[in-house]
Amino acid sequence: MHNTEAKDRVSMQLHYDVSQHYYQEATLLQEREYQTWLETFIAEDIHYWMPVTERRYAKDKRAEPSPNDMAIINDDYDELKQRVDRLGTGTVWMEDPPSSVRFLLSNIEVFHTDKEDEFVVRCNFITTRHRGQLERSQHVGGRVDLLRKTESGYRLVRRKIVLDARVTEDKNLYIFF
């Protein structure tokens, strides 16, 4: 079990290093280098999760969604690998021709955890996707990640993606966030 409770903020140097890691990840995804992203940025014990966004009244005290609840994405390493492999076949009709995707990351905050080699990272994002000639979609949200430092660099262990919009007008979410 991973403790994802954020503790103290990290040093400026570590914050810079993690931010650069995130920018490199965005570049790989924008350039559709999915196999490289999977092999170099993703831990084998990954949990990649986008719960269903639910707007509740303040008096509604139900627990926040858990990975056992309905989700838009609820993938482990094998499921991410299947998606990456499928994109590599060229037979994903919704990605032929490939979408042009741009990732904008901001408000990157990095925190220590109880483990010396793991960090909680919070950030906001805007993902803009252009598909075909006229289709355009935009997703705004936030992520809470658990990042592990390894000898070969940082690996993503947990990613919780929360979209601000309750309903998306995108025809599919066959992109990575």
C-alpha positions in Angstrom: 0.0 0.0 0.0 1.3 3.4 -0.9 1.0 6.4 1.4 0.0 9.3 -0.7 -0.4 11.8 2.1 1.5 15.0 1.2 4.0 16.1 3.9 6.4 19.0 3.6 7.2 20.7 0.3 10.4 19.6 -1.5 13.5 21.7 -2.2 13.6 24.1 -5.1 16.0 21.8 -6.9 13.8 18.8 -6.5 10.8 20.8 -7.6 12.6 21.9 -10.7 13.7 18.3 -11.5 10.1 17.0 -11.1 8.7 19.8 -13.2 11.2 19.1 -16.0 10.1 15.4 -15.8 6.5 16.4 -16.2 7.3 18.6 -19.2 9.2 15.7 -20.8 6.2 13.5 -20.2 4.0 16.0 -21.9 6.3 16.2 -24.9 6.4 12.4 -25.3 2.6 12.3 -25.3 2.2 15.2 -27.7 4.6 13.5 -30.1 2.7 10.2 -29.7 5.7 8.4 -28.3 3.5 6.2 -26.2 5.7 3.2 -26.0 8.7 5.3 -24.7 6.3 6.9 -22.2 5.1 3.6 -21.0 8.6 2.1 -20.8 10.4 5.0 -19.2 7.8 7.0 -17.2 5.4 4.4 -15.9 5.9 2.0 -12.9 4.8 -1.5 -13.3 2.5 -1.1 -10.2 0.8 1.9 -11.7 -2.8 2.8 -10.9 -4.0 5.3 -13.6 -7.4 6.5 -12.5 -10.1 9.1 -13.7 -13.1 8.8 -11.4 -16.5 10.0 -12.6 -16.9 13.7 -11.5 -19.8 14.3 -9.3 -21.1 17.7 -8.2 -22.6 17.5 -4.7 -24.3 19.8 -2.3 -22.3 20.9 0.7 -24.6 18.9 3.0 -23.9 15.7 1.1 -21.3 14.0 3.2 -20.8 10.8 1.2 -17.2 9.6 0.8 -15.2 10.7 -2.2 -15.1 8.2 -5.1 -12.7 5.3 -4.6 -11.0 3.1 -7.2 -13.8 0.5 -6.6 -16.5 3.0 -7.8 -17.5 3.7 -11.4 -14.7 5.4 -13.3 -14.0 6.7 -16.7 -10.4 5.2 -16.6 -9.3 2.7 -14.0 -6.1 1.1 -15.5 -3.2 -0.9 -14.3 0.0 -1.4 -16.2 -1.3 -4.2 -18.4 -4.4 -2.1 -19.4 -2.2 0.9 -20.2 0.1 -1.4 -22.2 -3.0 -2.7 -24.2 -4.0 0.9 -25.0 -0.5 1.8 -26.1 -0.1 -1.4 -28.1 -3.5 -0.8 -29.8 -2.5 2.7 -30.7 0.6 1.3 -32.3 -1.4 -0.9 -34.7 -2.9 2.0 -36.6 -6.3 0.5 -36.4 -7.8 2.8 -33.8 -10.4 4.5 -36.0 -10.8 7.5 -33.6 -7.1 8.2 -34.0 -6.8 7.9 -37.8 -5.7 10.4 -38.6 -4.0 11.0 -35.3 -5.3 13.8 -33.0 -3.1 16.8 -32.4 -2.9 17.1 -28.6 -1.3 19.8 -26.6 -0.7 19.6 -22.8 -0.4 22.7 -20.6 0.7 22.1 -17.0 0.6 24.6 -14.2 0.6 24.9 -10.5 3.0 22.0 -10.0 3.4 21.3 -6.3 5.7 18.6 -5.0 5.6 17.1 -1.5 7.5 14.5 0.5 5.8 11.4 1.7 6.7 8.9 4.4 8.9 7.2 1.9 12.2 8.9 1.0 11.9 7.9 -2.7 8.2 8.8 -3.3 6.6 12.2 -3.8 3.1 13.5 -4.1 2.7 15.8 -7.0 -0.3 18.0 -7.7 -0.8 20.0 -10.8 -3.4 21.5 -13.0 -3.7 20.9 -16.7 -5.4 21.9 -19.9 -5.4 19.3 -22.7 -6.5 20.6 -26.1 -7.2 18.1 -28.8 -7.7 18.7 -32.5 -9.1 15.9 -34.5 -9.9 15.9 -38.2 -10.4 19.3 -39.7 -13.0 20.8 -37.4 -13.2 18.8 -34.2 -11.7 20.4 -31.2 -12.1 19.5 -27.5 -10.6 20.8 -24.4 -10.2 19.2 -21.0 -9.4 21.2 -17.9 -8.6 19.5 -14.6 -6.2 18.5 -12.0 -4.0 15.6 -11.2 -2.7 14.1 -8.0 0.2 11.7 -8.6 2.5 9.5 -6.7 6.0 9.7 -8.2 8.8 7.3 -7.4 12.5 8.2 -7.9 14.4 5.2 -9.3 17.9 4.8 -10.7 16.6 5.4 -14.2 14.5 8.5 -13.3 11.1 9.1 -12.0 8.3 6.6 -12.4 4.5 7.3 -12.1 3.0 5.0 -9.5 -0.4 6.6 -9.1 -2.3 9.2 -11.1 -5.8 10.5 -10.2 -7.2 12.7 -12.9 -10.1 14.9 -12.1 -11.8 16.8 -14.9 -13.5 20.1 -14.0 -16.4 19.5 -16.4 -19.1 17.1 -15.2 -19.9 16.2 -18.9 -17.4 16.2 -21.7 -18.3 16.9 -25.3 -15.4 14.9 -26.6 -16.5 11.9 -28.7 -13.9 9.7 -26.9 -11.2 10.0 -24.3 -8.6 7.9 -26.2 -5.8 10.2 -24.9 -3.6 10.1 -21.9 -3.7 12.9 -19.3 
